[in-house]
Amino acid sequence: MLHEYDLTQLIQPLCGWFLQNARKLPWRDDPTPYHVWVSEIMLQQTRVEAVKSYYTRFIKALPDVTALAQCEEDVYLKLWEGLGYYSRVRNLHAAAVQIMQEYDGRIPDDYGTLLKLKGIGSYTAGAIASLAYEKPEPAVDGNVLRVLARVSADDTDILDPGFKKETERLLRELLKECCSSPKDTEPEDAGKESARRDGSEKAEIPSISPRIFNQALMELGALVCVPNGAPNCEICPWRDLCLARKMQLTDKLPVRAKKKERRKEEKTILLIRDGDKIALHKRPSKGLLAGLYEFPNKQGHLSESQVISLVRDMGYSPLRIKRLADSVHIFSHVEWHMIGYSVLVEEEAFATKEQKQRAAMEELVFADAGEQKEHYALPSAFAAYRKDI
Ligand code: ADE
């Protein structure tokens, strides 16, 4: 079990391995609090390879907290388009405003203060405090829970919030115990035995740089002790210390309770065309995909004739209709099972006054492919229909 396992023995092999094997990643070049914050938020639920180009573009467009706080919703949503979990960027923006108003534009270095910011939970607070400010705080995500459950052969459900809390407590204790202050630690000293310079009785405890240690744990989870498929135990710095390996339990650990089944929703997606323009609708400011744009759509799978009368009710005159391919999009809690229609409507110039009024009530914007690409953030859920624009 994790609480019975001697964590100090893990430090030196882990940090030594990391210094030899760390990937070169854009956010590691200059780990300012802002860079760490943005990258860690992007990396939640998203693969490193997918994040790289988004991160670089985001930092170029919004290089600091001030720029982010001043950014318009449609602009930051566009920068996030395709990454998913859009509440992340909405919270990032809200927290930037909070930092300008309450902290004079400086991202706090204190774990407890960071936790008060919108969208910042224990993982992100720990990551900013440790990676940017070298504070002895843990940053525990699913990767860290997995590698620690395996090395200590702990069969607790890693999705149990109690296990995460306990892991954070143990790592915080370890970091506080084994950390030298930032100025004592040269990067090349990190993880070496006896890095303490005062020759105190703690000399036998390896000294940790919180930045190196926390990143090393994440890196081990990403490159060696991987979540899907067999872990690469032969190259693991903990191969002789790992109880799951010793007990041949690596395929059984970690234990993860089954998640609830996702809800299934049927939808009909409408590509309403007027010449070379296509209708888009801004989603409400609350709920799934808040504030993003979508193709107009309705609950259920509608027939061609139902779509024609619906489009008429919306204030447009359908000229031609074509069924598009079916598509499925999976969110964390819900699945959309979509059918689609392309509907060519009469040019606006020919619409009656009443049709125009009804159309205005639908609050659609008509954009050509170039405008859509440039200005309107359309989530990946609609990707299958975007190619039909
Ligand atoms: N996953 C989460 N945070 C990460 C980081 N800083 N580097 C690499 N992978 C990560």
Residues whose N, C-alpha, C, O or C-beta is under 5 A from the ligand:
A	BS01	ADE	L43 M218
